[in-house]
Amino acid sequence: MFTGLVQAKTRITRITPEGSGCRIVLQRPVDTPECSFRDRVSLGASIAINGCCLTVVHYDERQWEFEAGSETLARTNLGQLHTGDEVNIETSLRLGDPLGGHWVTGHIDGLGTLVDRSNDGKWSTYRFEVPPALARQMASKGSVAVDGVSLTLVEVTSDQFTVALIPHTLEVTTLGSRNPGDSVNLETDVLAKYVERQLGLRTAIPAN
């Protein structure tokens, strides 16, 4: 489980094909006063990379290594990454950690496409195109994770949504370098999934 509060950006140092999947090697982020990665990363630990939960299969003082299968590569933007690209990093939530964003599972629901970026000084409003099935799980003022970043939805239509990004978010996450045409990982609010599921079951079951 994660919160959608990105702890660092780091770069991909190597991507190596392994069967139908690949091994993704990341440069170890620098510890900060807010987050000591030395205390939070171990073999088998769960790390969200652009919001996608992967397992640490090897680590040392210089780098972290992960394995991504064909399903992950096909359904997330991890399959579009190259050596040198930056990614968002968040370690898994621990008991007692502050929940400053919202509940994020690290299970990507689908891809969205940035269709418009409107800049106003250091602030930006992004408009994303999204599969209608995911748009049904979104509501204005609700939450969504975009490349692992917890954001508040502003406007939601049948196949698009907008978010307003503050200068801090643009600076400390990869969203600041996103341009129209770029694909992003999306995870809708887990509560919305359960609500939609229950409403669907109620409709499907005939009344006695």
ABEGO torsion letter per residue (X at the ends): XBAGBBABBBBBABBBBBEABBBBBBBBBBBBAABBAAAABBBGBBBBBGGBBBBBABBBAABBBBBBBAAAAAABAAAABBBGBBBBBBBBBBBGBBBABBBBAGBBAEBBBBABBBBBEABBBBBBBBBAAAAAABBBGBBBBBGGBBBBBABBBAABBBBBBBAAAAAABAAAABBBGBBBBBBBBAAAAAAAAAAAAAAABBBX
